[in-house]
C-alpha cells in the first residue's frame, strides 16, 4: 500500500514539462529588470525597516518559491515572482553578510562564487546536465533554484566590489559587466560557444549589471548616483517588469492556442 501510495503521489509532484521560459530577448529584459528591482527593493527594505524588512524579504522568498514548486508547468507570473523575490532576498543576504557580519566584498564574492561552482558541480555530477531546458524533475528544479539564488548573491557582492572597493564607480561597473555579458553572446553567435556555458555565463553577469544600474539610479549624487531613491526605483522597475511579464504571458498563451498548419489541415 505504501508503494502504491508513493507511486500515486510522486507523479503529482513531478513537473509535467520544463518550468523555465524560452530564452529570448524578453527573458533577458526581464532578468535585468527583476535584478535591478531586487537591488533597489532590498536597499529600501533594509534601510527603512531593518530586520523587519529582512523578514519580509525572507517570507516573500519562501512563499514565491513554494508556489513555483507547486506548479507543474511553466507559469510566467509564478516563475518571475520567484525570480523577483530571489533577487530581493539574495541581495539582502549579501548585504547582511557584509554590513552585519563584517565580511569584505572580496571574501563574500569568493564565497558566493564557490557556492555557484559547488552547485554546478553537484548538479552536473548527479544529473549529467546543466541545461535549463532539462528542468523536468523536482531534483533538477531544486538544483536550478539553488544555482539562481547563489548567482544573485554573487552578483550583488561582485557589483559592490567593483563599484566601491575597486573604484570603478556605478557607471564603470555598468560598462564592465555589460562587456562581460556581451562576450558569451558574441561567442555563441559567432564562435560556436557551448549554449549551456554561454547561458550561465550571461545569466551570472546580468546580476551585477542590473545591480549596478539600480545603484546608479538610487544612490546619492555624491557617490556617483542619480539620487532617485531606492523606493521609487524599486516601484518603477516592478511596474515595468509586471507589464513585460503580462505581455509575455499573453503572447505565449496565444502561441499555444493558435492552431498550426497541421491542425488546420486536419480540421479541414
Residue pairs with C-beta under 8 A, 6 or more apart in sequence:
12 72
13 138
14 72
14 136
14 137
14 138
15 71
15 72
15 73
15 135
15 136
15 137
15 138
15 141
16 72
16 73
17 72
17 73
17 74
17 136
18 74
18 132
18 133
18 134
18 135
18 136
19 68
19 71
19 72
19 73
19 74
19 79
19 135
19 136
19 141
20 74
20 79
20 132
20 133
20 135
20 144
21 27
21 74
21 76
21 79
21 248
21 252
23 132
23 199
26 244
26 247
26 248
28 202
28 206
29 244
30 80
30 83
30 241
30 244
30 245
30 248
31 83
31 203
31 206
31 210
32 206
32 209
32 210
32 213
33 210
33 237
33 240
33 241
33 244
34 80
34 83
34 84
34 87
34 210
34 237
34 241
35 87
35 152
35 155
35 206
35 207
35 209
35 210
35 211
35 214
36 210
36 211
36 213
36 214
36 217
36 233
36 237
37 84
37 87
37 88
37 214
37 234
37 237
37 238
37 241
38 84
38 85
38 86
38 87
38 88
38 90
38 91
38 152
38 210
38 211
39 87
39 91
39 156
39 159
39 210
39 211
39 214
39 215
39 218
40 214
40 217
40 218
40 230
40 231
40 233
40 234
40 237
41 57
41 87
41 88
41 91
41 230
41 234
41 238
42 57
42 87
42 88
42 89
42 91
42 92
42 95
43 91
43 95
43 214
43 218
43 230
44 53
44 230
44 231
44 234
45 53
45 54
45 56
45 57
45 88
45 92
46 53
46 54
46 92
46 95
46 96
47 53
47 230
48 231
49 56
53 92
54 92
54 96
57 85
57 88
57 89
57 92
58 89
58 92
60 85
60 88
60 89
61 85
61 86
61 88
61 89
63 85
64 78
64 81
64 82
64 84
64 85
64 86
65 82
65 85
65 86
65 145
67 78
67 81
67 82
68 78
68 79
68 81
68 82
68 145
69 138
69 141
71 78
76 245
76 248
76 249
76 252
77 245
77 249
80 241
80 245
82 145
83 148
84 238
84 241
86 145
86 148
86 149
86 152
87 152
87 207
89 149
89 152
90 149
90 151
90 152
90 153
90 155
90 156
91 152
91 153
91 156
91 211
93 153
94 108
94 112
94 153
94 154
94 156
94 157
94 160
95 156
97 103
97 108
97 111
97 157
98 104
98 105
98 108
98 157
98 160
103 111
104 165
105 157
105 160
105 161
105 164
105 165
106 161
106 165
108 153
108 157
109 154
109 157
109 158
109 161
111 157
112 150
112 153
112 154
112 157
112 158
113 154
115 150
115 153
115 154
116 147
116 150
116 151
116 154
116 204
119 143
119 146
119 147
119 150
120 130
120 147
120 200
122 143
123 130
123 140
123 143
123 147
124 130
126 139
126 143
127 134
127 139
127 140
127 143
129 140
129 196
130 196
130 200
131 195
131 196
132 144
132 199
134 140
135 141
135 144
147 200
151 203
151 204
151 207
152 207
154 204
154 207
155 204
155 205
155 206
155 207
155 208
155 209
155 210
155 211
156 207
156 208
156 211
158 207
158 208
159 173
159 177
159 207
159 208
159 209
159 211
159 212
159 215
160 211
162 168
162 172
162 173
162 176
162 177
162 208
162 212
163 169
163 170
163 172
163 173
163 212
163 215
168 176
169 224
170 212
170 215
170 216
170 219
170 223
170 224
170 225
171 216
171 224
173 208
173 212
174 209
174 212
174 213
174 216
177 205
177 208
177 209
177 212
178 209
180 205
180 209
181 202
181 205
181 206
181 209
183 201
184 193
184 197
184 198
184 199
184 201
184 202
184 205
185 198
185 202
187 193
187 198
188 195
188 198
214 233
214 237
215 225
216 224
216 225
216 226
217 225
217 226
217 228
217 233
218 225
218 226
218 227
218 228
218 229
218 230
218 233
219 225
219 226
219 227
220 227
221 227
259 267
